[in-house]
Amino acid sequence: MGFIKEFREFAMKGNVMDMAVGVIIGGAFGKIVSSLVDNVLMPAISIFTVGLDFSTLSVKVKDATINYGMFIQNVIDFLIIAFCIFLMVKGMNNLSRKKKEDPAPAAPEPSAEEKLLTEIRDLMKNK
């Protein structure tokens, strides 16, 4: 099998396409969460911390500047994204568990006519 043909089969599998869509949506979701943290949560938190702006928190060590405020914002971003992913995985697991728990409906009881026809068929087989 040629390399290009093998790659095409791999790339067109459903799992790879689903993963690509997930990565694109995840990137957009990450931007939304970053905006939420930067523009909504951190200003609200700064109200309770007497106007402290986390993005400006830093420590200067010789010639290096350590921006630990930005690190705090990124940790909050991560926690929100991780919590959302947890909720999505938990929901998907609940859905798949419900599908497994639902037993297949039992075949309906045959009618009297079907029972009679079955007996006739069996008698004809035995002759």
KETIPA-452750 format. One record per residue (C-alpha): residue number from 1; x, y, z. Coordinates in steps of 0.001 Angstrom, whole numbers, always signed. Layout:
BEGIN
node resi NUM east X north Y up Z
...
END
This chain:
BEGIN
node resi 1 east +0 north +0 up +0
node resi 2 east +1400 north +3388 up -949
node resi 3 east +2359 north +5881 up +1721
node resi 4 east -51 north +8548 up +483
node resi 5 east -2953 north +6099 up +251
node resi 6 east -2224 north +4826 up +3764
node resi 7 east -2058 north +8378 up +5107
node resi 8 east -5341 north +9283 up +3376
node resi 9 east -7088 north +6298 up +4995
node resi 10 east -5700 north +7307 up +8382
node resi 11 east -6685 north +10966 up +7996
node resi 12 east -10209 north +10170 up +6835
node resi 13 east -11055 north +7906 up +9752
node resi 14 east -13790 north +9299 up +11967
node resi 15 east -11600 north +9515 up +15056
node resi 16 east -9039 north +11779 up +13407
node resi 17 east -11713 north +14079 up +12027
node resi 18 east -13458 north +14211 up +15407
node resi 19 east -10158 north +15020 up +17076
node resi 20 east -9493 north +17829 up +14594
node resi 21 east -12893 north +19354 up +15269
node resi 22 east -12247 north +19010 up +19010
node resi 23 east -8906 north +20799 up +18739
node resi 24 east -10449 north +23680 up +16782
node resi 25 east -13365 north +24040 up +19193
node resi 26 east -10976 north +23694 up +22141
node resi 27 east -8835 north +26541 up +20824
node resi 28 east -11852 north +28790 up +20467
node resi 29 east -13130 north +27725 up +23888
node resi 30 east -9724 north +28535 up +25396
node resi 31 east -9945 north +32059 up +24006
node resi 32 east -13430 north +32489 up +25462
node resi 33 east -12274 north +31290 up +28872
node resi 34 east -9198 north +33554 up +28732
node resi 35 east -11441 north +36496 up +27938
node resi 36 east -13769 north +35528 up +30789
node resi 37 east -10866 north +35380 up +33230
node resi 38 east -9120 north +38540 up +31982
node resi 39 east -12189 north +40725 up +31514
node resi 40 east -14728 north +39465 up +34062
node resi 41 east -13271 north +37325 up +36835
node resi 42 east -9980 north +39095 up +37502
node resi 43 east -11582 north +42580 up +37685
node resi 44 east -14220 north +41129 up +40040
node resi 45 east -11496 north +39545 up +42159
node resi 46 east -9609 north +42839 up +42202
node resi 47 east -12669 north +44428 up +43851
node resi 48 east -12207 north +42081 up +46802
node resi 49 east -8416 north +42548 up +46831
node resi 50 east -8645 north +46361 up +47045
node resi 51 east -8043 north +47086 up +43360
node resi 52 east -5091 north +44715 up +42938
node resi 53 east -4469 north +44000 up +39246
node resi 54 east -3094 north +40475 up +38941
node resi 55 east -1632 north +41052 up +35472
node resi 56 east +843 north +43580 up +36910
node resi 57 east +2042 north +41412 up +39799
node resi 58 east +5708 north +40648 up +39303
node resi 59 east +9016 north +40302 up +41079
node resi 60 east +12280 north +41634 up +39715
node resi 61 east +15283 north +39393 up +40329
node resi 62 east +18446 north +41055 up +38999
node resi 63 east +17682 north +41556 up +35290
node resi 64 east +14795 north +39056 up +35132
node resi 65 east +11165 north +39877 up +35782
node resi 66 east +8946 north +37071 up +37093
node resi 67 east +5310 north +37810 up +36195
node resi 68 east +3543 north +35618 up +38740
node resi 69 east +294 north +37547 up +38326
node resi 70 east -17 north +36306 up +34745
node resi 71 east +741 north +32810 up +36025
node resi 72 east -2158 north +33108 up +38492
node resi 73 east -4467 north +34153 up +35641
node resi 74 east -3311 north +31213 up +33525
node resi 75 east -3908 north +28806 up +36421
node resi 76 east -7455 north +30142 up +36739
node resi 77 east -7904 north +29672 up +32966
node resi 78 east -6721 north +26078 up +33280
node resi 79 east -8989 north +25323 up +36230
node resi 80 east -12062 north +26630 up +34409
node resi 81 east -11254 north +24687 up +31229
node resi 82 east -10460 north +21514 up +33205
node resi 83 east -13748 north +21824 up +35110
node resi 84 east -15726 north +22255 up +31875
node resi 85 east -14017 north +19237 up +30314
node resi 86 east -14735 north +17240 up +33469
node resi 87 east -18428 north +18146 up +33230
node resi 88 east -18540 north +17178 up +29548
node resi 89 east -16820 north +13817 up +30118
node resi 90 east -19062 north +13116 up +33104
node resi 91 east -22145 north +13873 up +30978
node resi 92 east -20925 north +11651 up +28142
node resi 93 east -20208 north +8813 up +30600
node resi 94 east -23710 north +9148 up +32060
node resi 95 east -25233 north +8991 up +28578
node resi 96 east -23233 north +5917 up +27589
node resi 97 east -24045 north +4234 up +30924
node resi 98 east -27766 north +4844 up +30376
node resi 99 east -27526 north +3328 up +26892
node resi 100 east -25877 north +202 up +28312
node resi 101 east -28433 north -106 up +31119
node resi 102 east -31443 north +66 up +28809
node resi 103 east -32198 north -3578 up +28017
node resi 104 east -33441 north -4461 up +24595
node resi 105 east -37214 north -4696 up +24604
node resi 106 east -38412 north -8280 up +24966
node resi 107 east -40092 north -9836 up +21981
node resi 108 east -43855 north -9567 up +22315
node resi 109 east -45766 north -12709 up +23251
node resi 110 east -46970 north -14429 up +20051
node resi 111 east -50678 north -14253 up +19403
node resi 112 east -52889 north -17348 up +19491
node resi 113 east -52910 north -17436 up +15700
node resi 114 east -49088 north -17361 up +15553
node resi 115 east -48882 north -20170 up +18134
node resi 116 east -51305 north -22284 up +16088
node resi 117 east -49366 north -21665 up +12882
node resi 118 east -46114 north -22595 up +14652
node resi 119 east -47657 north -25882 up +15838
node resi 120 east -48883 north -26653 up +12306
node resi 121 east -45417 north -25931 up +10892
node resi 122 east -43777 north -28194 up +13476
node resi 123 east -46255 north -31013 up +12746
node resi 124 east -45594 north -30732 up +9008
node resi 125 east -41826 north -30911 up +9625
node resi 126 east -42234 north -34129 up +11631
node resi 127 east -44183 north -35917 up +8849
END
